[in-house]
C-alpha cells in the first residue's frame, strides 16, 4: 500500500461533541487561518470548517493505510485521467456522521452551515461522465472496505469555466486552487522522478547480460497530493493520490544573475505545464505532445509509487497477487509498456516472466464505441517522447502477431486488422489494442455496450480471446446523488422503509407497494415540487434566469457532442414554437414546460460550439415570444458542474437520454435522474436498455431505431434530406431556423449546423425525429395525469437500485479484480 507520513494537523479519534467540534473549529480559525471569528472572511470560515472535519478522518485514514500495508492485502489501483469529485464538505460530514454536530456548533457561534458550504469551490478535475464515474467508484471501494488507491493528476486548472458571450461559449480558466484547498495533504518527500525523451543504447549488465538502457533527455518531479476518501458506514478511509509536476532544477541562479530572468525559470515552466490544465487543446503538435506527457507522467509516477512500497526482497512474480491496475479508458494504457520497462530493464526479469506479470496486473475498461475516441499516438511522437516504450510496444506487437499467424495461418488481412501498430493514415499505436493485448480482462460499461464492444469494435480480439471480455454496468453512489443532493427524498424513504438502504440500494424495491398509496404519492410530489422551487431560486440567484416551478421540467444535461443529439431536443422546442406560430396548436393547450440544457463543448469542437450558439439563440426568442404565453421556456445555465447537478437532478421530471442507438457506452446521468424520480425519454442505447427493462416499458418513453436498425439504415445508405422532404413538421422546424427568426434576420447564421443536418447527419437526428415527437406527445398526455405520473416516478426510484456503484464494484471484484475486503476496526 502507499506510504503516508504523519500529517502536521492535529488528528482526533475521540467522539465529537458540539463543544469539542466548536473548540477545534475556533482553533483552526486562529492557528491555521490566523484570524479571529469576528474578522474571518467566508473563505476563512470554510477553510477552518473543512480542516476541522478533515481532522476527524485522519486517524482512520492513517490506520487504514498502515493496517492494509502490514497485512500485505491486495490493492486495487484505479488509474484515471479524470476525477470529478464535486464539493467535498458535505460528503465528509456525511461519512463522519458530523453533519448535525457541525450545524449545531456553528449555530452556537452565530454561523450558518448552509452559508459556509456555499463557499466551497469544487475541483473540476474531469470532463463529465468518466470523471464522475471514477469518483463514484473510489467512494464505493472505500465503503466496501476494499484496499484501493485512486491515481490521477492534480491539474492546476481543471475543466474550463464556461461563460456565454452573445450566446457563444467562451472558455475561462478554472482557478479552483486560487485559495488553496483544505482537502489535500502534500507529501513532497515522496516525489518521484519521471523521464522523457532521449535515446536508448545497448549495454552489458553485471551478470554479462545484454540489456537496453534508456538515457532520458529530461526529467520532472511528480509530487503527490493525497485526498482522503472516506467510506460510508465504515472506519475505512482510502486514498486518492494526485500528482503535480515540478521541475527537478526549477531555478538557475547563474542565468538569473546574468539578467535573463525568463530563461532562469524556463525549466520550471516547462515541467509545470504537464499538470497545468485538464485535456489541453490537442489540435497542434505541441498540444498532442503535452497530452501524451500527461498520460505517461501520472502512470509512471503511480506505478513507481506502488512498487517502492513492496517489502525488500519481494518476489515480483507474485505482483499480480498484490496489485491490480485498472485502466479507466485508454489514457493510462502507456502503463503497460512502462511496467514492462521497469521489470525487464530495471529489475532484470526475463521478457517472458515480465510479460506474464504485466498482463496479469492490468485490466482495461473501454468507455466508447466511437472509432475517433479510441486513442492512437503517432509512432513519431511516441518515439521522440518515449523511445524505450516504443521499442517495447514493437516487441509486444511482434510477439502478439506471431500468435495470430499461428492461429490463423495465411490470414494477413486479420493480422493487419489486429496489429497494435496501424499503418494508415499515419503509422501510429492503437492504444485500445495495446490495452486489450496487455490486460487479463476487458470490460464494457453496459450490457449493450459490452455486446457491441465484443461483436463489433474489438470483434477480432474477442474471437481470439473469448474469455477475456466481460461486462460491468456502471453505477452511481447514492450517498452523493440521493442522500446529499436530495435530502427530502432520502428522508421520505427513511420514513417509509427505514434506514440502511444507502449501502443496500436494492432495498428501494420495498417502495413499490407505496406507488399505489395516494398519501405517499402526494408526499412524493411535494418533495419534487420543493426541489423545483429550490432549483428555480438557485438559478435566479446564480444566473439571473427566471423560471416558474409550476411546469414540467424537461432536462438534458451532458457533454455537448453530436452523438448525444442535443439537436434533436432543440428541434422539438422549435417544432412546438413553429406549430404555435402557424396556429396548428394553441399556446393555452400546451403543458407548461421548462427545457433545461447543461453542457460544455470541447474548445476545439466547432460543431458543438455552433449548437450551443443555436440553443442560446432559440432560447432568447422563445423565452420572449408573446405567442407562447410563457408556457415554453428554455434555460441554458453556463458552467454546468456537479454542484449545479446536485440541485437540478432532483428537480427534473423528464430525463433526456436520446443518443443514437449504439453510440452511448452507458451513461450515468440516466441513472441519477431515474433514482431521483424523473421519467426517461430515450432510445435503446447504453444503460437505457437496462433501465427500460428494470422500470418497465410503461414507465419509460421509448422511441427511435434500435442498433440493428441503425446499422441497416447506414448500410442501405442514409439520406437525411429524404426525411426532411417527407416530414412537414421537421421541414417546418428546420426552415424556421434557416429563416433568420432566431438570428435577427441573418439567414446564414446557422448554415453550418443546418447544412450538416441535411447532407450528413452522421448521428441520424432526422431519422429519429418523428418517433421522438410522438414520444413527447405521450409525455404531455402522461404528465396531465399527475397521479399516474407520480406512480411511474416512484416505480423508477424503486426499481433502479441496481445502478448503485456499490454493485458495480462488486461486479468488478467478482469478475475481474478478486480483491478481498479488509475492514479496519475503529
Buried (B, 14 or more C-beta within 10 A) or exposed (E): BBBBEEBEBEBBBEEBEBEBBBEBBBBBBBEBBEBEBEEBEEBBBBBBBBBBBBBBBBBBBBBBBBBBBEEBBBBBBBBBBBBBBBBBBBBBBBBBEBBEBBBBBBEEEEBEBEEBBEBBBBBBBBBBBBBBBBBBBBBBBBBBBBBBBBBBBBBBBBBBBBEBEEBEBBBEEBEBBEBEBBBBBBBEEBBBEBBBBBEBEEEEEEEEEEBBEBEBEBBBBBBBBBBBBBBBEBBBBBBBBBBBBBBBEBEBEEBBEEEEEEEBBBBBEBBBBBBBBBBBBBEEEEBBBBBBBBBBBBBBBBBBBBBEBBEEEEEBBEBBBBBBBBBBBBBBBBBBBBBBBBBBBEEBBEBEBBBBBBBBBBBBBBBBBEEEBBBBBBBEBBBBBBBBBBBBBBBBBEEBBEEBBEEBEEEEEBBEBBBBBBEEEEBBBBBBBBBBBBBBBBBBBBBBBBBBBBEEBBEBBBBBBEEBBBBBBBBBBBBBBBBBBBBBBBEBBBEBBEEEBBBEBBBBBBBEEBBEBEEBBEBBBEBBBBBBEBBBEBBEEBBEBEBEBEBBBBBBBBBBBBBBBBBBBBBBBBBBBBBBBEEEEEBEEBBBBBBBBBBBBBBEBEBBBBBBBBBBBBBBBBBEBEEBEEBBBBBBBBBBBBBBBBBBBBBBBBBBBBBBBBBBBBBBBBBBBBBBBBBBBBBBBBBBBBBBBBBEEEBBBBBBBBBEBBBEBEEEEBBBEEBBEEBEBBBBBBBBBBEBBBBEEEEEBBEBBBEBBBEEBBBBBBBBBBBBBEBBEEBEEBBEEEEBBBBBBBBBBBBBBBBBBBBBBBBBBEBBBEBEEBBBEE
